[in-house]
Amino acid sequence: MDDRYVGTLELAFFCTDSRERIVGEVWHRLDLKLKEDTYRRGLAEGLRYGADVPIDGIGRYVKVIVYDHRSDRVGSAIARVY
């Protein structure tokens, strides 16, 4: 697989209620082995990944944290659920 872009991402999904108390979470490890065209498209358009997060209560916000082992970088995003 020398012709692939290889990496590992750790993803954490947190759901919180209206007072920002955690009502659900799930953690995933994503091992990437991307072909050249998929890698280039991911750089241009981003990568999509979804997860089901079981919750105990009413979720209002979702926060996703992504950690890249190779570069030792972290990113996050928060969205309100309507």
LUMPATOR-520175 format. One record per residue (C-alpha): residue number from 1; z, y, x. Coordinates in Angstrom, 3 decimals, m for minus. Last residue first. Layout:
<sites>
   pos         pz         py         px
   NUM          Z          Y          X
...
</sites>
This chain:
<sites>
   pos         pz         py         px
    82     16.353     22.463    m32.858
    81     17.056     21.080    m29.387
    80     17.519     23.696    m26.673
    79     15.990     22.923    m23.294
    78     17.472     22.925    m19.809
    77     15.628     22.233    m16.540
    76     16.712     20.995    m13.145
    75     15.584     20.622     m9.556
    74     17.006     18.945     m6.454
    73     15.748     18.622     m2.903
    72     16.691     16.132     m0.170
    71     12.989     15.965      0.834
    70     12.798     12.158      0.871
    69     15.527     11.532     m1.685
    68     14.078     13.748     m4.419
    67     16.695     14.594     m7.056
    66     15.786     15.466    m10.643
    65     18.232     16.955    m13.159
    64     17.417     17.083    m16.857
    63     19.483     19.107    m19.306
    62     19.150     18.632    m23.047
    61     20.805     21.007    m25.496
    60     21.877     20.903    m29.143
    59     22.855     17.257    m29.640
    58     24.953     16.328    m32.642
    57     27.523     13.625    m32.039
    56     27.672     10.451    m29.969
    55     24.332     10.354    m28.237
    54     21.986      7.640    m26.989
    53     19.468      9.150    m24.563
    52     15.927      7.783    m24.746
    51     13.964      8.766    m21.670
    50     10.628     10.402    m20.931
    49      8.570     11.015    m17.828
    48      5.646     13.338    m17.262
    47      4.403     14.383    m13.819
    46      3.184     17.849    m12.949
    45     m0.231     19.407    m13.587
    44     m1.593     20.329    m10.149
    43      0.692     18.292     m7.902
    42      0.677     15.399    m10.365
    41     m3.140     15.497    m10.517
    40     m3.278     15.255     m6.712
    39     m0.841     12.312     m6.679
    38     m2.707     10.530     m9.476
    37     m6.011     10.929     m7.604
    36     m4.540      9.688     m4.299
    35     m2.817      6.649     m5.808
    34      0.888      6.974     m6.523
    33      3.680      4.558     m5.658
    32      6.754      6.193     m7.175
    31     10.144      4.527     m7.604
    30     11.979      6.240    m10.461
    29     15.737      5.790    m10.680
    28     17.195      6.555    m14.091
    27     20.488      7.951    m15.375
    26     21.451      8.395    m19.038
    25     23.748     10.825    m20.782
    24     25.187     11.547    m24.197
    23     27.573     13.860    m26.045
    22     28.395     16.159    m23.116
    21     30.242     19.267    m24.305
    20     28.059     22.398    m24.304
    19     29.824     23.987    m27.308
    18     26.705     23.417    m29.458
    17     26.599     19.773    m28.342
    16     25.370     18.463    m25.015
    15     22.736     15.953    m23.965
    14     22.440     15.027    m20.289
    13     19.490     13.328    m18.583
    12     19.816     12.370    m14.908
    11     16.781     11.470    m12.817
    10     16.779     10.061     m9.282
     9     13.364     10.219     m7.644
     8     11.970      7.814     m5.062
     7      8.816      8.193     m3.014
     6      5.532      6.574     m2.037
     5      2.095      8.199     m1.877
     4     m0.393      5.353     m1.734
     3     m3.103      4.282      0.732
     2     m0.642      2.366      2.881
     1      0.000      0.000      0.000
</sites>
